[in-house]
Amino acid sequence: MNSRLLLAFLCLASFSTGCIVVDEDDRAYPGDVSFLWTFEGLRCDQSREVFGVNVEIPGESLHNGGRYACNTGGVDGITLHDFRAGSYTYILTAVDVQNRVVYEARGTFRIDGNVTVRADLMGEGDPASYALLNWTFPGNASCGQAGVASVDITLDDQAPANFPCFEGQRSPGLQTPDLAPGEHFIEFIARDASGNPLYYYNGGLVTQAYNPVSASYNLYAVGGAAISWRFSDGSVTRDCPSSTLEVGVNFQDTATGEWVYGALGDWQLCQDKPITYSFLRPGTYKVSLYAKNGNTEYRSNSNMAPILVRAHQFPGPNDALEVTMFRQ
């Protein structure tokens, strides 16, 4: 028995003097849906190949079979009237004069009164689409208040690109290149006018086939640390025992217990020390170092004092913390 019927049954069985059963959609309002469309950013008068746009809403019978002119009454779009309250899916296909599909978009909307759907149709046969990116800083600070002049953005394995900070704090947002639908890696580095990193974020971006998405990210303040090392067998301390030796570096947040570089650590050539890290959240960290030379393992002392990372402070190589790794 569904929840609405169960509630009705309980009402009849009760001794109350009155009982009203209200479905979720009974509290919503019917309305119209207005589709406003573009074609990979182009208007109807800029996309000469588009003759009209076909609208399909499964379960709904539309006027003229859902075939509409690209521009109606001076508006690139169409308003469809009198929908019941509820959720709907839609498919928009822009066609040429021979009714061949040239652009497409898919999505959903919900009617609770009148609603507007803005859709940027993408090239038919190519499911790639883009994202509109926005970013914020702690306290919802503006770029100027946060001291940020520009933001570096890295998508997947593409080279980083630098953008003025304000482009991610205005509507509709910074448009990415077209991306295949699915999961993507994205990284932000917010810098001051001198290029110093102030805020950071990395994580995921999910794009959809034919359908641009909006994504907002909250960048967090960062600070830095510089780490160097040496090796000890308990009596003699020395430098790198091998030119090809690698050292695994990791930082454990003492407040959360989380490791910054997961279970694997960040591996660096021994001779490249000192190593500077610029994207750590402010806080205290336990530093852990590990190396293996042949059959000999070296580890840092697990009881060493944690380091303090302060927001917007970045120790240089000359201020590096030198950590001794002991032979196991």
C-alpha positions as CSV (number, residue, x, y, z in Angstrom):
1,M,0.0,0.0,0.0
2,N,1.5,3.4,-0.9
3,S,1.9,6.1,1.7
4,R,-1.0,8.2,0.5
5,L,-3.5,5.2,0.6
6,L,-2.1,4.2,4.0
7,L,-2.7,7.7,5.4
8,A,-6.3,7.6,4.0
9,F,-6.9,4.2,5.7
10,L,-5.5,5.5,9.0
11,C,-7.8,8.6,8.8
12,L,-10.9,6.4,8.3
13,A,-9.9,4.1,11.2
14,S,-9.3,7.0,13.6
15,F,-11.8,8.6,15.9
16,S,-10.8,12.1,14.8
17,T,-13.5,14.4,13.6
18,G,-11.7,15.3,10.4
19,C,-8.7,14.3,8.3
20,I,-7.4,15.7,5.0
21,V,-5.0,13.8,2.8
22,V,-2.7,16.0,0.7
23,D,-0.4,14.6,-2.0
24,E,2.9,16.4,-2.5
25,D,1.9,17.6,-6.0
26,D,-1.5,18.7,-4.6
27,R,0.4,21.5,-2.9
28,A,2.1,22.6,-6.1
29,Y,0.6,24.8,-8.8
30,P,0.1,24.1,-12.5
31,G,1.7,26.4,-15.0
32,D,3.4,27.1,-18.3
33,V,6.9,26.2,-19.4
34,S,9.0,28.6,-21.5
35,F,11.9,27.2,-23.4
36,L,14.6,29.7,-24.4
37,W,17.2,28.2,-26.7
38,T,20.6,28.9,-28.2
39,F,22.8,26.7,-30.4
40,E,26.3,26.3,-29.0
41,G,25.9,29.8,-27.9
42,L,24.4,31.2,-31.1
43,R,21.0,32.8,-31.6
44,C,18.5,31.8,-34.2
45,D,19.6,34.6,-36.5
46,Q,23.3,33.6,-36.1
47,S,22.7,29.9,-36.8
48,R,21.6,29.9,-40.4
49,E,21.2,26.1,-40.7
50,V,18.5,26.0,-38.0
51,F,15.0,26.1,-39.6
52,G,13.0,25.1,-36.5
53,V,13.0,23.3,-33.1
54,N,11.1,20.2,-32.3
55,V,10.0,19.8,-28.7
56,E,9.3,16.4,-27.2
57,I,7.9,15.9,-23.6
58,P,7.2,12.2,-23.0
59,G,3.6,11.6,-22.0
60,E,2.4,15.0,-23.3
61,S,0.6,15.9,-26.6
62,L,2.0,19.2,-28.0
63,H,0.5,21.6,-30.5
64,N,1.6,20.9,-34.1
65,G,3.3,17.7,-33.0
66,G,5.9,19.7,-31.1
67,R,7.3,21.4,-34.2
68,Y,8.0,25.1,-33.7
69,A,9.7,28.0,-35.4
70,C,13.2,28.9,-34.1
71,N,12.0,32.4,-33.2
72,T,8.4,33.1,-32.1
73,G,7.2,36.7,-31.6
74,G,10.8,38.0,-31.4
75,V,11.9,35.4,-28.8
76,D,14.3,32.5,-29.5
77,G,12.1,29.9,-27.9
78,I,8.5,28.9,-27.2
79,T,6.0,29.0,-24.3
80,L,3.9,25.9,-23.8
81,H,0.8,26.3,-21.6
82,D,-1.2,24.5,-19.0
83,F,1.0,21.8,-17.5
84,R,-0.1,19.9,-14.4
85,A,2.2,20.3,-11.4
86,G,5.0,17.7,-11.4
87,S,8.3,16.8,-13.0
88,Y,8.9,16.3,-16.7
89,T,11.7,15.4,-19.1
90,Y,12.3,17.0,-22.4
91,I,14.2,16.6,-25.7
92,L,14.9,19.6,-27.9
93,T,16.1,18.9,-31.5
94,A,16.9,21.8,-33.8
95,V,16.4,20.8,-37.5
96,D,17.3,22.2,-40.8
97,V,14.9,22.9,-43.7
98,Q,14.9,19.2,-44.6
99,N,14.1,18.2,-41.0
100,R,17.6,16.8,-40.4
101,V,18.7,17.2,-36.7
102,V,21.6,19.6,-36.3
103,Y,21.5,20.3,-32.6
104,E,20.1,18.6,-29.5
105,A,19.5,19.1,-25.8
106,R,17.9,16.9,-23.1
107,G,16.9,17.7,-19.5
108,T,14.2,17.9,-16.9
109,F,12.0,20.6,-15.4
110,R,9.5,20.8,-12.6
111,I,6.1,22.7,-12.8
112,D,5.1,24.5,-9.6
113,G,3.8,27.6,-11.3
114,N,5.3,29.0,-14.4
115,V,8.9,27.9,-15.2
116,T,11.6,29.0,-17.7
117,V,14.1,26.5,-19.1
118,R,17.2,27.9,-20.8
119,A,18.8,25.3,-23.1
120,D,22.0,25.6,-25.2
121,L,21.7,22.9,-27.8
122,M,24.8,21.0,-28.9
123,G,25.8,19.6,-32.2
124,E,23.9,16.4,-33.1
125,G,26.0,13.3,-33.1
126,D,28.5,14.8,-30.8
127,P,27.4,14.3,-27.2
128,A,30.2,16.6,-25.8
129,S,29.0,19.6,-23.9
130,Y,30.4,22.3,-21.6
131,A,30.1,23.5,-18.0
132,L,29.6,27.0,-16.6
133,L,31.9,27.5,-13.7
134,N,31.5,29.7,-10.7
135,W,33.7,30.0,-7.6
136,T,33.4,31.5,-4.1
137,F,35.8,32.2,-1.3
138,P,35.4,31.8,2.5
139,G,32.8,34.2,3.9
140,N,31.4,34.6,0.4
141,A,34.1,37.2,-0.2
142,S,34.3,38.8,-3.7
143,C,37.5,38.6,-5.7
144,G,38.6,42.0,-4.4
145,Q,37.8,41.2,-0.8
146,A,39.7,37.9,-1.0
147,G,42.7,39.6,-2.7
148,V,42.4,37.3,-5.8
149,A,43.4,38.7,-9.2
150,S,43.2,35.5,-11.3
151,V,42.4,31.8,-11.2
152,D,44.3,28.9,-12.8
153,I,42.1,26.1,-13.9
154,T,43.2,22.6,-14.9
155,L,40.8,20.1,-16.5
156,D,41.8,16.5,-16.7
157,D,45.2,16.3,-18.3
158,Q,44.9,19.6,-20.2
159,A,47.4,22.4,-19.6
160,P,46.4,24.9,-16.9
161,A,44.7,28.1,-18.2
162,N,44.6,31.4,-16.3
163,F,41.4,33.6,-16.1
164,P,40.6,36.9,-14.4
165,C,38.9,36.1,-11.1
166,F,35.7,38.1,-11.9
167,E,34.8,35.7,-14.7
168,G,33.8,33.1,-12.1
169,Q,31.8,35.4,-10.0
170,R,29.4,36.7,-12.6
171,S,26.4,35.1,-14.3
172,P,26.2,32.6,-15.9
173,G,29.9,31.7,-15.2
174,L,33.1,30.8,-17.0
175,Q,32.4,28.4,-19.9
176,T,34.7,25.5,-20.3
177,P,35.7,23.9,-23.6
178,D,33.4,21.1,-24.8
179,L,33.9,17.9,-22.7
180,A,32.8,14.4,-23.1
181,P,29.9,13.4,-20.8
182,G,30.9,11.9,-17.5
183,E,33.4,12.5,-14.7
184,H,36.3,14.9,-15.0
185,F,39.0,16.2,-12.7
186,I,39.1,19.9,-12.1
187,E,41.6,22.0,-10.1
188,F,41.5,25.7,-9.1
189,I,44.5,27.9,-7.9
190,A,43.4,31.4,-7.0
191,R,46.4,33.9,-7.1
192,D,47.0,37.4,-6.0
193,A,48.3,40.1,-8.4
194,S,51.9,38.9,-7.9
195,G,51.0,35.3,-8.7
196,N,51.1,33.9,-5.2
197,P,48.6,31.2,-4.5
198,L,45.9,32.1,-1.9
199,Y,43.1,29.7,-2.3
200,Y,42.7,26.2,-3.8
201,Y,40.3,23.4,-4.7
202,N,40.5,20.1,-6.6
203,G,37.7,17.6,-7.2
204,G,35.2,16.4,-9.7
205,L,33.1,17.9,-12.5
206,V,30.3,15.9,-14.1
207,T,29.1,16.9,-17.5
208,Q,26.1,15.6,-19.4
209,A,25.5,14.6,-23.1
210,Y,24.1,17.5,-25.2
211,N,23.3,19.5,-22.0
212,P,25.5,22.2,-20.5
213,V,25.7,22.1,-16.7
214,S,26.4,24.7,-14.0
215,A,28.9,24.0,-11.3
216,S,30.0,26.1,-8.3
217,Y,33.1,25.5,-6.2
218,N,34.1,26.9,-2.8
219,L,37.8,27.5,-2.8
220,Y,39.6,27.3,0.6
221,A,42.6,29.2,1.9
222,V,46.0,27.5,1.7
223,G,49.4,27.8,3.1
224,G,52.7,26.0,2.5
225,A,55.5,23.9,3.9
226,A,59.1,23.1,2.8
227,I,60.6,19.8,3.5
228,S,64.2,18.4,3.3
229,W,65.7,15.2,4.6
230,R,68.8,13.2,5.6
231,F,69.5,9.6,6.4
232,S,70.8,8.0,9.6
233,D,71.9,4.5,10.6
234,G,71.8,5.5,14.3
235,S,75.4,6.7,14.4
236,V,76.2,8.4,11.1
237,T,74.0,10.9,9.3
238,R,74.4,11.3,5.5
239,D,72.9,12.7,2.4
240,C,71.1,10.7,-0.3
241,P,72.6,7.2,-0.5
242,S,71.6,6.8,-4.2
243,S,71.0,9.3,-7.1
244,T,67.9,7.3,-8.1
245,L,66.4,6.9,-4.7
246,E,62.9,8.3,-4.2
247,V,61.4,9.6,-1.0
248,G,57.7,9.3,-0.2
249,V,56.4,12.4,1.6
250,N,53.0,12.7,3.3
251,F,51.2,15.0,5.7
252,Q,48.6,13.8,8.3
253,D,46.1,16.4,9.5
254,T,46.2,16.1,13.3
255,A,42.6,17.3,13.6
256,T,41.0,14.9,11.2
257,G,43.6,12.1,10.9
258,E,43.4,12.3,7.1
259,W,46.5,12.0,4.9
260,V,46.9,14.7,2.3
261,Y,48.3,12.3,-0.3
262,G,46.3,9.3,0.7
263,A,47.9,5.9,1.4
264,L,50.6,6.3,-1.3
265,G,52.2,9.6,-0.5
266,D,53.9,12.1,-2.8
267,W,57.1,10.6,-4.2
268,Q,60.1,12.8,-5.0
269,L,63.7,12.2,-6.2
270,C,65.9,12.3,-3.1
271,Q,68.4,14.7,-4.8
272,D,65.6,17.2,-5.6
273,K,65.2,18.3,-2.0
274,P,64.1,20.6,-0.5
275,I,60.5,20.2,-1.8
276,T,58.0,23.0,-1.3
277,Y,54.2,22.4,-0.9
278,S,51.8,25.3,-1.5
279,F,48.3,23.9,-1.3
280,L,47.9,22.7,2.3
281,R,44.9,23.7,4.4
282,P,45.9,25.8,7.4
283,G,46.3,23.6,10.5
284,T,48.9,21.3,12.1
285,Y,50.3,18.3,10.3
286,K,52.4,15.2,11.2
287,V,55.1,14.8,8.6
288,S,55.9,11.3,7.4
289,L,58.8,10.3,5.2
290,Y,59.7,6.9,3.8
291,A,62.5,5.6,1.5
292,K,63.8,2.2,0.5
293,N,67.3,1.7,-0.8
294,G,67.7,-2.0,-1.9
295,N,66.7,-4.0,1.1
296,T,67.2,-1.1,3.5
297,E,64.2,0.9,4.6
298,Y,64.3,4.4,6.2
299,R,61.4,6.1,8.0
300,S,61.0,9.4,9.8
301,N,60.4,9.4,13.6
302,S,56.7,9.0,14.2
303,N,57.0,11.0,17.4
304,M,58.4,14.1,15.8
305,A,56.5,17.4,16.6
306,P,53.9,18.4,14.1
307,I,54.3,21.4,11.8
308,L,52.0,24.4,11.7
309,V,50.7,25.6,8.3
310,R,49.3,29.2,8.3
311,A,47.0,30.6,5.6
312,H,48.8,32.5,2.9
313,Q,52.3,31.8,4.3
314,F,54.7,29.9,2.2
315,P,58.2,29.0,3.6
316,G,60.9,28.9,0.9
317,P,63.6,26.3,0.3
318,N,65.9,28.2,2.7
319,D,63.4,27.7,5.5
320,A,62.8,24.0,4.9
321,L,62.2,21.7,7.8
322,E,65.0,19.0,7.7
323,V,63.7,15.6,8.7
324,T,66.0,12.7,9.6
325,M,65.0,9.3,8.4
326,F,66.3,6.4,10.4
327,R,67.3,3.0,9.1
328,Q,64.8,0.3,10.1
